[in-house]
Amino acid sequence: MLCHELISEEIPPLLPTDSIMTALDCMDHFKVSHLPVIDKKKYLCIVDETTLLDHENPDDTLQSLINKFSRIFIFGHQHVFELIKMMSEFSLTLIPVVNDREEYLGNVHMRSLIYKLSELTAVMHPGGILVLELNQRDYSATQIANIVESNDAKILSMNVSSRPDSTMLEVTLKVNRDDLSGIIQTFHRYNYTIKATYNYSSYDEDLKKRLDAFLHYLNI
């Protein structure tokens, strides 16, 4: 999944001639803390609410503050995982997307990203979840997939996480079956440690409710 596939034109960019008050009004209207500034097609910078609020005269133009803003952006051909990393690193509510000439293509809002993450992690699909704990040297995606598929099930998503101070991995599997008993027994036969399990009703429904509530909050 590439960044240009998530572009939305719902939130328009600002112009250097726009006033600080105009920018703040737009942020309030669209419920964001960041907005891109462009000149014709050329991407200039991204303005942030904090810097705008700190400025004394709200009638000043964005051009007068242009050197105070960052030029954070992402190329349309970059992967969505790089977009997630950048939005997290800079605590962005949206990120401008540009082409190789740094011409503005549009932006990706946090709401679009949340929707896409729900697809990538198969949150909205029925099924069960298993959380495995194992040593890094024992990790084999092929073996894990074979165990799941030997029980007539499919992996819908798999996430691997680790801590810097540990050699252990936590592997979270979303499979397309609610009944995990056979899969659990097979993992036990292969000496896997199962840290937690969740079925559709007890976990996915809660995730759906949380996701819907968060998206509703973003739309307020």
C-alpha positions as CSV (number, residue, x, y, z in Angstrom):
1,M,0.0,0.0,0.0
2,L,1.5,3.3,-1.2
3,C,0.9,6.8,0.2
4,H,-0.7,8.2,-2.9
5,E,-3.5,5.6,-2.5
6,L,-4.6,7.2,0.7
7,I,-4.6,10.8,-0.6
8,S,-7.8,12.8,0.2
9,E,-8.8,16.3,-1.1
10,E,-11.3,16.7,1.7
11,I,-9.1,19.2,3.5
12,P,-7.8,22.0,1.3
13,P,-4.3,23.4,1.6
14,L,-3.6,27.0,2.7
15,L,-1.9,29.7,0.7
16,P,1.0,32.0,1.9
17,T,-1.4,34.9,1.6
18,D,-3.9,33.4,4.1
19,S,-3.9,35.0,7.5
20,I,-3.1,33.2,10.7
21,M,-6.7,33.5,11.7
22,T,-7.9,31.9,8.5
23,A,-5.5,29.0,9.2
24,L,-6.8,28.6,12.7
25,D,-10.4,28.7,11.6
26,C,-9.7,26.0,9.0
27,M,-8.0,23.8,11.6
28,D,-11.0,24.2,13.9
29,H,-13.4,23.4,11.1
30,F,-11.6,20.2,10.0
31,K,-10.5,19.2,13.5
32,V,-6.8,19.1,12.7
33,S,-3.7,20.7,14.2
34,H,-1.7,20.8,11.0
35,L,-2.3,22.1,7.5
36,P,-0.1,22.3,4.4
37,V,0.8,25.5,2.6
38,I,1.2,25.6,-1.1
39,D,2.1,28.2,-3.7
40,K,0.4,27.2,-7.0
41,K,1.4,23.5,-7.1
42,K,4.6,23.8,-5.1
43,Y,4.6,22.5,-1.5
44,L,6.0,25.0,0.9
45,C,5.5,23.8,4.5
46,I,3.2,22.5,7.1
47,V,1.8,24.9,9.7
48,D,1.0,23.8,13.2
49,E,-1.6,25.1,15.6
50,T,0.8,25.8,18.5
51,T,3.1,28.1,16.4
52,L,0.0,30.0,15.1
53,L,-1.5,30.4,18.6
54,D,1.8,31.7,19.9
55,H,1.9,34.5,17.3
56,E,0.6,37.9,18.6
57,N,-1.1,39.2,15.5
58,P,-3.7,36.9,14.0
59,D,-4.1,39.1,10.9
60,D,-0.5,38.5,9.8
61,T,-0.1,36.3,6.8
62,L,1.4,32.8,6.8
63,Q,4.2,34.2,4.6
64,S,5.5,36.3,7.5
65,L,6.0,33.1,9.5
66,I,7.1,30.8,6.8
67,N,10.6,30.2,8.2
68,K,9.1,29.0,11.5
69,F,7.3,26.1,10.0
70,S,8.6,22.6,9.1
71,R,8.8,21.1,5.5
72,I,7.6,17.7,6.6
73,F,6.1,15.7,3.8
74,I,6.1,12.2,2.3
75,F,6.4,11.1,-1.3
76,G,3.4,9.4,-3.0
77,H,5.6,6.4,-3.9
78,Q,6.6,5.7,-0.3
79,H,4.9,2.8,1.7
80,V,2.2,3.4,4.2
81,F,4.4,2.0,7.0
82,E,6.8,4.9,6.4
83,L,3.8,7.3,6.6
84,I,2.8,5.8,9.9
85,K,6.3,6.2,11.3
86,M,6.5,9.8,10.3
87,M,3.1,10.7,11.6
88,S,3.9,9.1,14.9
89,E,7.4,10.6,15.1
90,F,6.1,14.2,14.6
91,S,2.7,13.8,16.2
92,L,0.9,14.9,13.0
93,T,-2.9,15.0,12.5
94,L,-2.3,14.9,8.7
95,I,0.7,14.8,6.4
96,P,1.2,16.4,3.0
97,V,2.0,14.1,0.0
98,V,4.2,15.3,-2.9
99,N,5.6,14.0,-6.1
100,D,9.3,13.8,-7.1
101,R,9.3,17.5,-7.9
102,E,7.9,18.2,-4.5
103,E,4.6,19.4,-6.0
104,Y,1.6,19.0,-3.7
105,L,-0.6,16.0,-4.5
106,G,-2.9,16.1,-1.5
107,N,-2.7,15.0,2.1
108,V,-3.4,11.9,4.3
109,H,-5.5,12.6,7.3
110,M,-5.3,10.5,10.5
111,R,-8.9,9.3,9.8
112,S,-7.9,7.7,6.5
113,L,-4.9,6.1,8.1
114,I,-7.1,4.6,10.9
115,Y,-9.4,3.1,8.2
116,K,-6.4,1.7,6.3
117,L,-4.9,0.2,9.5
118,S,-8.2,-1.5,10.3
119,E,-8.0,-3.1,6.8
120,L,-4.3,-4.1,7.1
121,T,-4.9,-5.7,10.5
122,A,-8.3,-7.3,9.5
123,V,-10.0,-5.8,12.5
124,M,-13.3,-5.7,10.8
125,H,-13.2,-9.4,9.7
126,P,-14.7,-12.1,11.9
127,G,-12.2,-14.5,13.4
128,G,-10.0,-15.3,16.5
129,I,-6.8,-13.8,17.7
130,L,-3.8,-15.6,19.2
131,V,-0.8,-14.0,20.9
132,L,2.4,-16.1,20.8
133,E,5.5,-15.4,22.8
134,L,8.8,-16.9,21.6
135,N,12.5,-16.3,21.3
136,Q,13.7,-14.4,18.3
137,R,15.9,-17.3,17.1
138,D,12.8,-19.6,17.1
139,Y,10.7,-17.3,15.0
140,S,9.5,-18.8,11.7
141,A,6.7,-17.2,9.8
142,T,6.5,-20.3,7.6
143,Q,6.1,-22.7,10.5
144,I,3.5,-20.5,12.1
145,A,1.5,-20.3,8.9
146,N,1.7,-24.0,8.4
147,I,0.4,-24.7,11.9
148,V,-2.6,-22.5,11.3
149,E,-3.3,-23.8,7.8
150,S,-3.0,-27.4,9.0
151,N,-6.2,-26.7,11.0
152,D,-8.1,-25.5,7.9
153,A,-7.7,-21.9,8.8
154,K,-6.0,-18.9,7.3
155,I,-4.0,-16.0,8.8
156,L,-5.7,-12.7,8.0
157,S,-3.0,-10.6,9.6
158,M,0.2,-11.1,11.6
159,N,2.0,-8.5,13.7
160,V,5.5,-9.1,15.3
161,S,6.7,-6.8,18.1
162,S,9.7,-6.8,20.4
163,R,11.2,-4.8,23.3
164,P,14.7,-3.4,23.0
165,D,15.8,-5.0,26.3
166,S,14.6,-8.5,25.4
167,T,15.2,-11.3,23.0
168,M,11.6,-12.4,23.1
169,L,9.0,-11.7,20.4
170,E,5.3,-11.3,20.6
171,V,3.5,-12.5,17.5
172,T,-0.2,-11.6,17.2
173,L,-2.2,-13.6,14.7
174,K,-5.7,-12.9,13.4
175,V,-7.2,-16.0,11.8
176,N,-10.5,-16.5,10.0
177,R,-12.0,-18.9,12.6
178,D,-13.6,-18.3,15.9
179,D,-13.0,-21.8,17.3
180,L,-9.2,-21.7,18.1
181,S,-9.1,-25.0,20.1
182,G,-7.5,-27.1,17.3
183,I,-4.9,-24.4,16.4
184,I,-4.1,-23.9,20.1
185,Q,-3.5,-27.7,20.6
186,T,-1.2,-27.8,17.5
187,F,0.8,-24.8,18.8
188,H,1.2,-26.5,22.1
189,R,2.5,-29.7,20.4
190,Y,5.2,-27.6,18.8
191,N,6.1,-26.1,22.2
192,Y,4.8,-22.6,21.4
193,T,3.9,-20.4,24.4
194,I,0.4,-18.9,23.9
195,K,0.2,-15.7,25.8
196,A,-3.4,-14.9,25.1
197,T,-6.4,-15.8,22.9
198,Y,-9.5,-13.9,22.0
199,N,-12.5,-15.0,20.0
200,Y,-14.6,-12.7,17.7
201,S,-17.3,-11.8,20.2
202,S,-14.9,-10.9,23.0
203,Y,-12.2,-9.0,21.1
204,D,-13.1,-8.0,17.6
205,E,-16.5,-6.5,18.6
206,D,-14.7,-4.4,21.2
207,L,-12.1,-3.3,18.7
208,K,-14.9,-2.3,16.3
209,K,-16.6,-0.3,19.0
210,R,-13.4,1.4,19.9
211,L,-12.6,2.1,16.3
212,D,-16.1,3.5,15.6
213,A,-15.9,5.7,18.7
214,F,-12.5,7.1,17.7
215,L,-13.6,7.8,14.1
216,H,-16.7,9.5,15.5
217,Y,-14.4,11.6,17.7
218,L,-12.3,12.6,14.7
219,N,-15.4,13.7,12.9
220,I,-16.7,15.9,15.8
